[in-house]
């Protein structure tokens, strides 16, 4: 094989390897993916919040448990918000104001149920609306009026959301009937 052909094969192998690693770095979502650079920023969020996958860890991080499951009859659910008041107003990827949990999901990979245990499904940033323009994070503009008087932005990092990574509602999150 000529040196030129060998370099071409090595380059192709390097690109294929890099592509494989890039595909495994981001969770799968059915909705269009954000710009690939966003995943680099979101990795900071995942590193900072991954420890809260176990619901009992949230309190140690300053997140107070709520027992109201937030849902919309047509759009789906959000789940249970665990709020850290110190992070309200933050647009730091490592400091979401809320962790969002949902009940009893079935693991999409193993098919096993988590039973009644709440599972971390998303994170949320909350900024008071004082008449300023809506903040942005990850190239996304915060939504107004999901929480009256505040701007909010969800990131469904731990449970795929078929309507989008940054959508407010997830049709796969179901709150218990009251």
CORMONOR-V997212 format. One record per residue. RES is the residue in one letter. SS is DSSP state (2 for helix, 1 for strand, 0 for the rest). PSI is psi in degrees with one decimal (999 if undefined). Layout:
# CORMONOR-V997212
res/ss/psi
RES/SS/PSI
RES/SS/PSI
This chain:
# CORMONOR-V997212
res/ss/psi
X/0/138.3
X/0/156.4
X/2/-36.0
X/2/-43.6
X/2/-39.9
X/2/-42.7
X/2/-38.7
X/2/-42.4
X/2/-43.2
X/2/-41.7
X/2/-43.3
X/2/-40.8
X/2/-40.7
X/2/-42.8
X/2/-43.7
X/2/-41.1
X/2/-45.6
X/2/-40.7
X/2/-40.5
X/2/-44.0
X/2/-38.6
X/2/-38.4
X/2/-30.8
X/2/-10.5
X/2/-20.9
X/0/137.9
X/0/153.7
X/0/137.9
X/0/141.9
X/0/-31.3
X/0/164.0
X/0/140.2
X/0/150.1
X/0/174.0
X/0/137.8
X/2/-30.4
X/2/-24.5
X/2/-34.0
X/2/-31.0
X/2/-43.3
X/2/-41.7
X/2/-22.3
X/2/-31.1
X/2/-38.1
X/2/-45.8
X/2/-42.1
X/2/-39.1
X/2/-26.5
X/2/-9.9
X/2/-31.5
X/2/-18.5
X/2/9.2
X/2/-36.1
X/0/118.9
X/2/-36.2
X/2/-18.6
X/2/-19.4
X/0/-43.2
X/2/-38.8
X/2/-24.0
X/2/6.9
X/0/9.7
X/0/122.6
X/1/131.3
X/0/139.1
X/0/152.4
X/0/21.4
X/0/121.2
X/1/121.5
X/1/125.7
X/1/158.6
X/1/133.6
X/0/-24.1
X/0/-30.6
X/0/-21.9
X/1/-153.3
X/1/168.6
X/1/-47.8
X/1/-156.4
X/1/128.0
X/1/132.6
X/1/115.8
X/1/136.2
X/0/102.4
X/2/-30.9
X/2/-21.6
X/2/-2.4
X/0/128.5
X/0/-11.8
X/0/139.1
X/0/24.5
X/0/125.8
X/0/-24.1
X/0/-3.2
X/0/65.8
X/0/148.8
X/0/-24.4
X/1/145.5
X/1/138.7
X/1/124.8
X/1/155.5
X/1/157.5
X/1/147.3
X/0/56.2
X/0/153.0
X/1/129.9
X/0/121.1
X/0/-18.8
X/0/-38.0
X/0/-17.7
X/0/6.7
X/0/150.0
X/1/147.1
X/0/4.9
X/0/-135.7
X/0/-0.1
X/0/136.6
X/1/139.9
X/1/136.6
X/1/124.6
X/1/-28.9
X/1/171.1
X/1/160.4
X/1/137.4
X/1/141.2
X/1/126.2
X/1/129.9
X/1/135.5
X/0/103.7
X/0/24.2
X/0/-1.4
X/0/169.6
X/0/152.0
X/0/135.2
X/0/166.3
X/1/152.4
X/1/137.3
X/0/26.8
X/0/10.1
X/1/138.4
X/1/131.7
X/0/150.8
X/1/145.0
X/1/143.7
X/0/13.1
X/0/-36.1
X/0/108.3
X/0/129.9
X/0/4.0
X/1/156.9
X/1/142.4
X/1/153.7
X/1/122.8
X/1/152.3
X/1/113.5
X/0/74.0
X/0/-24.0
X/0/-4.9
X/0/119.6
X/0/142.7
X/0/114.4
X/0/-17.0
X/0/-0.8
X/0/147.3
X/0/-36.6
X/0/13.7
X/0/150.1
X/0/-40.2
X/0/148.4
X/1/115.7
X/0/-12.5
X/0/-6.4
X/0/121.5
X/0/128.6
X/0/149.1
X/0/145.4
X/0/141.4
X/0/999
